[in-house]
């Protein structure tokens, strides 16, 4: 029996490799619009973050999400991410 490979992605907050399904994806579209991608299937450049507020704060302070997406990120996106983490 063949073992299915689980895709791994790096969290931009803690820089740990984790299974893709355990992370939240933030995506920048070709138009430059940044949004939270809960399906993981939107087109555009993606960055991943753990479902923990600590990782989000680390990524916010060091501006790693902005560097990965190559754009400035509106505070609304950070607030949306925080809300998603509270719901988990």
N, C-alpha and C positions, 0 to 999 in steps of 0.2 A: 504494500500500500504506500502511495506517495504522500509525503508530509507536505501540507500546504504552507507556503512561506507567508509570514505575517509582515506586511510593510511597516517599516520603522521610520519615524520622523524625529527631528530634534526639537525640543521645546526651546523657544527663544528666551525664556526666563531662566531656567535652571541648567540649560544646555545638556540635558540628558536625553538619550535616545529612548523612545517609548513607542509602543504600538500606535499606529495612526488613529485607530478607533478611540483611543483614550484621550486624544488631544482635540482642541478646538482650532479650526482653521480660520485665519483672517486672510481675505483675498483682495487684491487690487486689480480691477478690471483694466482693459485697454484704454478706457476713457479716463482712468486715474481715480475712479471711485473706489473707496475702501469700504468693505462690509464684512460682517461675520458670516461665514459659510458653514452652516450646520450639517449640510448634506455631504460636503467634501468634494462636490462635483462641479462647482462653478468654474468658468474659464477665468484665467488670469494668474498672476503671480501670488503664491500662497506662502504664509508663514504660520507656524503651529505654536500653540501655547497650552500648557497643562491646565487642567480644570481646578487650579488652586489660585487663590487671590495673591499668595506670596509670589508666585511666578509672574503673575500679571504686574505686580508692583515692581519687581526686579526689571522686567522688560520695559516698563514705563520709565523708570528712573534712568536706565542706561540707554534708552531710545533704540533698543535692539529691533523692535517691531518696525520702527520707521526705517532703520537701515536695511533690514531684510526686504521690505516692500519698496524701498527706494522712493519714499514720499513722506510727507508729514501726515500724521494721523489725528483726526478730530477727536476731541475729548468724548464726544457722543459714542464713538466706537469703544473706548475704554469702559464707559458706563454700561454699554450693552454687554460687553464681555463680563463685567462684574455681576450683572443681573443673571447671565447664563450660569455663572459659577454658583450663585446662591440657589438656583433652581435644582442643581445637581444633588 
